Amino acid sequence: MKQSQTAKPTTPLQRGITRIANGQPTQDGAGVDLVRYLPFPASVQLDPFLLLDVIKSDRPEQYIAGFPPHPHRGFETVTYLLAGRVRHRDSAGHAGVLKSGGVQWMTAGRGIEHSEIPEQESGLLFGFQLWINLPAAQKMQAPHYQEFEPEQIPVEQRSAGQSIRVIAGTTSEGTTGPVTGISAAPLFFDVQLAKDEHYQEQINTGYTAFLYIIEGEISIQGEFEHRTLMGNQLAVLGEGETLALKSLTSTRFLVIAGEPINEPIARHGPFVMNTQEQLVQAYKDYESGAFGHVEEAR
């Protein structure tokens, strides 16, 4: 008689690192100095993520002119500010000030024009802008916002040496961020660790995921290797179910993940569509005034 075999317990596959990027200095808007980490070269896609810019400067001449009125269609912009203040206005009549620790998640949908101008004359301006694609079925929806003050973002305190600001998605400990209803079902966590802390987080199998190291140094424990990351580096994570890492110093980093859309991308400037014909139409619509125009304060 064949002896029955007991199945061996399985352990979650840990995500290693497939790519490390140091970013490229560039300018955008009205001459704002920033570092661009995404996109990668055309042959490399990080679906559904389209762009990641980091602005960090205490020199007003590098940021004060900001981003005058410009359009978007077909994707979402996420602005997360760690220092400074930015005033924004748009062609739908929405206006406000994004403060340090706050987040604005704008779904551009079928089209909007907006401006983002620093509301400060000196001091540190430090923040991120992430672009996330929309599926074809949602590209022409009405524009809308989710905007949250710093105190509206929950903080999960796992230990004296671990705290997580949860902007979107749900942590493995059950804390859910205020941003909801996003097609990519993203995770967006701001993690702070004391030295020698072990951090672990579940990330859905099949999700695209990356880390951005704000400061400090960490070691990633992948399935077959350990790799070290330092401040101002972006690391793309490989396939798996679990992120496991150790802080080698006091550190802070972003964990960002989302479900791929797996659709064709036609992209030019501020428009992200599925076909070249749709891109041409986006420019025609903007030039005809279909997006409206930002009404600046008098």
N, C-alpha and C positions, 0 to 999 in steps of 0.2 A: 504494500500500500504506500502511495506517495505521501510523504510527510508534508503537512501544510506549512506554509511559510508566513511568518509575520512581517507585514510591510514595515519597512524602515521609516521612521518619522522624517518628514521633510522640513527643511528650514528655508525661510524666505531668501530668495536670491538677492544679494546685495549689489547695489548699483555702483560700478566703478566709474572712472573718468575716461571719456573718449576724445576729448579735445579741451585744450586750455587756450584762452585768448587774453591778451594784454590790452586790447583796445587800440584804436587809432585816433590821435588828436585831430580835430577838425573844427570847423565853424558852421553855424546854422543860424537861422533867423536873421537878425540885423547885426551879425558879427559876434554872436555868442560863442565863446570858447567852450568846447566840450570834448568828451572822449566817447567814441562810438564803438560799442562791442558787437552789436548786431546791426545789419546782416553780415553773415560770412560771405565769401565768394559765391557767385551765382550757382555753382555746382553743389553747394551745401545749403540745405534748407533746415530750419529748426521749427517746423510746422507745429503749432499755429503762430509762433512768435516771429515778428517781422523786423523789429528794431529795438535796440536798447541804447539809450544815451545817458551818460552820467555828467552832470554839471557840478563842479566843485571849485569855487574860487572865492577868495576874500579881496579880490581886486575889482572894484566896480566897473572899470573900463572893459573888463572881460565878459560882463553879463548885463549891464544896466539897460542896454537897448532892447533886450528881450526878443520876443517873437511877435512882430506886428501881424495884423490880420492875414490869415492864410486859411485855405480850405482843406477839408478832409472828406473822403467818401469810402465806404466799404470795409471799415475796420474800427477798432477801438483803441483809444489812447488812455494810458494809465500814468498819472503823474503822482509821484510819492516824494514828499519833501521832508528832508531831515534838518535843514537849517534855512532860515530866511522866510520871505513872504513874496507871493506872486499873485498879482491881480489878473483875473481872466474875464473876458467878455465874449459874447457870441452873437451870431445873427438871429438867434431865436429869442433874444432878450434876456438870456441868463447871464448873471454877473456875480462875482464874489471874490474873496481873497483866500487863497490856499496858504495855510500857516504850517510852521514846522511840526512834523508828526502827522499831518493830514494827508488825505488821499482824494484824488478826483479820478473817477472812472467814467470816461466819456465814450458813449457809443455813437460814432459819427453817422452810421447808417447811410441814408440816401444823400446826405450832404449837409455840411455846416461850415461856416466861416467863423474863426475865433482868433483872439489875440491873448498872449500870455506875457505880461510885463512885470518885472520885479518891482515890488513896492518897498524899496529900500534904497538908500543912497550909499550905504557902506556896510561892511560886515560880510560874514560868510553866507554864500548861497550854495546849498548842497542838495541835490535831488536827482531823481531818476525819471525818465520817460520811457515807457514800454509800449510798443504797438502790438496788438493781438488781432489776428485776422478774424473775419466773420465768414460763415458759410454762405454760399450763393443765395440760399433761401432767406437770409437775414440782411443782406447787404443794402437793400433798399427800404429798410424799416425807418420809421421816424427817429431822428436823433433824440437822445436822452442822456441823463447824467445819474450817477450815484456819487455823492460827495459826502465825506465824513470828516468831522473835526477830530483832532488827536484823541480826545477823551472818549470818543465813540468806538475806538478800535480796541477790542478786548486784548488783554495781556494774560497769557498762560504762564504761571510760575511753577515750573516743574521741580525746582529745588532752589536753594539759595544762590546757586551758580548758573541757573538756566531760566531765561525768560523769552517768550515768543509773542511778538505782536502779530495777531492773526487778521490779515486784511481780507483775504478771500479763501474759501475752502474750509475744511475741517481737519484739525490735527488728529493724530492717533490717540490723544487724550480726550478728544471730544469737544474742543473749543472751536466754534464756527465764527468766521469773519462776517462783517456786515455787508460786504459786496456779494450779491446773489444774482441768479438768473442769467449768468454769462454762458454763452454757447460752448466755450471750451472747458467749462467746469474747472476753472483753474485753482491751483494752490498759490498763495502769495503770502509768505511768512517772513518776518524780520526777526532773526534769532540773535540773542546775545548770550555768550557763554563766558564764564570765568575760566581761568587756566585749568587744564587737565580734566575738563568735563567730557563725558561721553554722551553724544546726542544721537538719537535714532528717530526716524520718521518713516511712516509708510507712504509710498507713492504708487498709485494705481499702475498695474502692469499695462504697458502700451503707451503710457503718457510720455510726452517729451518733457525733459526736466533739466534744469541747470541751476548752478549756484553763482552768486556774485559776492565776492569777499570784500566787505566794506573796510574792515581793518583786522589786524591780527594774523594768525597763522593756524591752519588746521591740517589734520591728516585724514584722508578719506580711506576707509577700509572697503575696498572692492572685493569681488569674489576671489581674485587671484593676486592682488597686489595692494600696496599702500602707496598713496601719492600725497605730496604736500602742496598746499595752496597758500598763497600770501595775499595781502591786501591789494585791491585793484585788479584782481584776476577774475575771469569768468571761466567756469568749468562746466562743460556739457556732460551730463551723466548718461551712462549706458543703460541697457535694459535691466530690469529687475523689479523687485517689489519694495525694497527697503534701502533707505539712505542711512549709513552708519559712519560717524566721524568722531574725531577727538580734537579738542582745542589744545593747541600747543602753547598758546598765549591767551590772554583775554582777547576775545574776538567778537566780531559782529558780521553777519552775512545774510543775504536774501536767499530763500528757497522758492523757486518759481517752477511750476509745472502745469501742463495742460494737455487736453486731448487733441491729437492731430485732426485736422479737417479733411486732408487727403483730397483736395480739389485743385484744379489748375489755377495758377496765379498769374495775372497780368498786372504789372505794377509800374507806376511812373510817378515820381514826386509824391504828392499828397493823396494819391488815389490808388486803391488796391482792389482790382476787380478780377473776373475770371477769364475775360477775353480782351483782345486788342480793341474790338469794336466798342465794348463797354467803356474802355478807357477814353477813347475818342469822344464818346457821348458825355462822359463825366466832364471833360474840358469844355465841351460845347455848353453844357448845362450851367457850369460855373460862369463862363463868359457871358451867358445870357441873363445872369442875375438870379437863376433859379435857387441858389443857395442863400440868397440874401446877403447883407453886408453888416459888419459890426458897427454898431452905433457907439462911438466913443463918448465918454463923459464930457459935458460942456463945462 
